[in-house]
């Protein structure tokens, strides 16, 4: 067993830009590991440099996420315009499309030493900075905070993150009901952490393929060691259990 802090959040709008998108910015369906760590850092009042420093209190924090299993969030796209300024004047207007998620609800999961999780829970109760799901103006609301010991669970997953590429897993067993409509899993190679250079620029570290599993279809991965949170199975996205 190990201690886990679960933070259930909701937001009217959210977006998590896929890293290589530019003119058409698609969104990931759930916050990736770096966003989950960034939310924890904002709650604690850590600067970007302090969050990703080698001695950061969150460096050893394990993260995962569960999507609300009642429904998928709505989707839309919005057109934005970037103004490119040269010589103090607007030289060019560059439009781009951005995907948005509407009516999202997630449970953010954090694992680590009990004392660290207790400090983090207190920070989420009274966060130092406003908390958002994606961009700064996409604020979230915390519905509940729960801290509990979790046990191992069956390796059957939906609406969560799995480390690795599920397309390459042998023996994968999807459970699909007749007439069910669902999105296929999304696989994206993403950083698990950043380093911040002297200029304040982030550099990705530990690039890892991650699989974003939709709700509505349950995927069994034989042999994968899972934990269970309130009846839902998960694994740590940035560090395998066991």
C-alpha positions, 0 to 999 in steps of 0.5 A: 500500500502507499499514500495517494492524494486525490484532488477532484477538479472541474473547469468550464474550459480547458486545453492542453496543447500538443507540443508540436502543433503550431497553426492548428493547436490540438488539445490532449484529452487530459493534463499531462505529467508536467501540467500535473506537477505545474498545478502542484507547484502553483498551489505551493507558490513555487516559481518555474525555476524552483519547481524544476530545480534538482532540489525541488520538493516535487521532483520525486512526486508521482502523478496520474489522472482520472477523467470523469467516467460519466461522460466525455467533455465537449470539444470546440475550436476557437480562432486566435490572432497573434500580432507580430510587432516589429519596430514598435508597430504591428507588422503581421497578423497570424491567425491560428486555431486552438482546440478547447475542452468544455465541462471537464472534470478530473481527479488529479492523483499525487503519490509520494512521502506522506509528509509531502502529500500532507503539505500539498493537500494544505496548499491545495486547500489554500493555493498560493497562486490561481490554479488552471487547466492549461493556460492561465485564464482557464481556472479550475475549481477544486471539488474535493481533497482526499488522502488515503492509502491505496492497494493494488487493483486489476489492470483494467483501465479507462479514462487515464494515462498509461506510460508507454505506447498501448499500440505496442503492448502484446496481449492487450484486451479492450472491452467494448460493448455493442453500439458503443461510440468512443475515441481511440487511445491517443499516443504522444511523446511528452516530457516528464520534467523540464530544466530551466536555463539561465535565460528562464527557458524550459528544456524538456527532459525524459521524453516518454511515450504516453497513452491517453485512454478514453472513457467508455472503453476498458482496456486490460493490460495483463501483467501491468501492476496497477493501483486502485483509487475509489474503484478505478485502476491507474498507474503512475505516469512518471514512475511505475508502481511496485 
